[in-house]
């Protein structure tokens, strides 16, 4: 157990939320009578928003671009390594089980999907990325793996159908194993969708891949920051292949329209980062309520705080009293709750100054919550994936009906789309250019500036985020 927790803590610290995962881990698993922490009531109500966000234009200035190292600003790719380690090294613990969640909560069915997931052999680990990157190839071993996963796929679809997804106040006691397996099931569902497409069964392929996007969205509803990030990554796995299938010559306008309508209807229901941060504050509150009166609180706090806060944490630990520890922690809970409304603004209007004011003067908040500054870009990227894929579907529907790609995106309105989605990184239209028998579609990306659409498709390390790359 200790080894599992140590591995989980080390890898989650990569994305700046290790403190919260650890505190929801072994310390929270059971109360003194053996009851589940998930049965606790919700924490105190949310504090008032700290004032209005300042409006501003696209903030990227000359020299502000990160030199093509976008992954340093978007935590999704950094999280990937943590999930891989969880898959390889950590089994799902005997923590919260599907039987402890009501059947009218989609989480019940998502947990069943994990419980029914078969053990995957080493061969699969070696080839799965090749399938995702390079497409389906008939292989009896992969077909056999997909057949063994059908019960998990059916549970996922049931969870999407039931909806009403809500996590217990303290979440999953060791979340990484669950999240890693959800992400792995997402890959497997995507591979099956690619298999359907290769056989010309486009209805089944589109249905499967839109279900993957739905799963990524629904599995994070009511969850915490790390749950939200994993859900975003899962949506990207399915949407990338969905865009490829939408461009297949054998599709019809009706099939493309159906995908565009599905994604448009999904968008208002997708969980938002602000809600994940509120849930994070709730879990921190629950932990504090349970542990603050314990004789072990002081040692537990320092064990978390010292490695998280670096040299300043070591200096603090040398003279800190339990009362000071409690005060710092309480202040961080309040700051987390008050920060949530700031994340309701689009990324290009995010008020950095207001956020910094919330965490200033508390070395715990400054060290831990600084990672939150990456989250608006992560959420914007997730929205690009969904709304950009919807645009691809609309563009392809137009092509089937008109015999050519539209001259401009505005040509899609109102015949295919009621209105054009905006680029979440700028609030302006997506970048689109029709080419000879093809087109290029991209978002301004993490630096919130149009750099001409250079770079590889679906690569967050580039400043522009390419959805469709155009003519070769």
C-alpha positions, 0 to 999 in steps of 0.5 A: 500500500505504501509503495502504491501511494508513494508512486501515485504521489510522485507522478501526480506532483508532475501536474501540480495537484499531488497534494490533493490526490495524496490527501484524498488517498490513504488518510481519507479511505476510512473513518474511525468506524470503517465507513467510507469518506464518500458518505460525508455531507457536502462541505460549506457553501461557496464564498462570494466571487472576488470582484469582476474580471478585467476585460482584456484583448488577446494577451500574447505579446512579442516574445511571449510565445514559449518557443514551441514548448506548449506542453510545458503550459498544458498539463495534459501531456505531462499527465500522460506519463503519470497515467502510464505509470499508474497503469503499469504499477498500480492496481485498483485498490479495494477502495470505493466500489460500484456497489457503494454508488447508486445505480442512477449515478453514471459513476456507478456504471463507470466503476463497473467498467473498471471492475469488469476490465480484463487484464491486458497482456504485454503485447497490447502495451507495445502496440496500442499507440501504433494503432491509435497513430497509424490506424487499424490493421486486422489482427486476431489478437487485438480483436480478441482483446476488444471482445474481452472488453465488451462488458466494460464498453457496455457499462460505459455506454450505460453510464453515459445514458444514465448521466447524473454523474457525481463523485462523493465529496472526497472523490476516489480514495486513490484516483490514479488507478481508476483514471488510468483504466478509464483512459485505457478503455477510451483507447480501446473503444477508439481502436474499435471505432477505427476497426469499424471505419476500416470495414466501411461501417461508418455508422458504428464508427461514428457512434463509437467515437462520439461515445468516447468523447461523451465518456471523457466529458461525463466521467469528469462531471462532479470530479476534481482537478485531476479527474477533469484533466483526464476527462479532457485527455480522453475526449482528445483521444476519441475526437482525433480519430473522429475527425479522420473518419469524418473526412472519409469519402464514404460518409454522407452529409446526414452522418456528418450533420448528426455528429455536428449536432451531437457535439453542439448539444454536448457542449453546454453540458460539459463540466467546467474547470470552475466546478472542478476547483469548487469540488477540489475545495470541498475535498480539502474542507472534508480532509481538514474537518476530519484531520484537524483535531487529530493528534497526527494532523501536525505530522501529516501536514508537515509530511505533505507541506515540506516537499510541496513548498521546497526550501521555504517549506523546510524553513517553516517546518523548523518552527511551525506550530500546529496552530500555524499549520491549521491557519495556513491550510484553512487559508488555502481552502478559502483561496481555492473556493474564492478562485473558482469564479475566476475560472469561469472567464475565457482564457483570454480574459483570465484575471491573473492579478486577481488570482495572485492576490488570492494566494499572496502571503500564504506560502502553501497556497503560492506553491500549490495553487500556482499550478492552477494558472495552467488550467485555463489553457487546458480547458480551452484546449479541450473546448478546441477539440470538441468545437473544432471537431464539430466544425470538421463535421459541418465542413464535411457535410457542406462538401457532400451537399454542395460538391466543394468545401466552403469558401469561408466558415461563414458559409456554414451558417445557417444551412449547416450550423445555427452559428459559428463556434469561436476559437476558445483561445481568442474568442474569434473565429477558427482559422480556415483556408480552403485549398485545392481539394482540401482545407486547413482548420486550426486554432490560435493555440496556447499563445493565443496568436495566429502563427500561420497554422504551422506545425503538425496536427493535434500537437499541443507543443506547437503554438497553433493547434492544427485540426485539419492540415490541408493539402500535403 
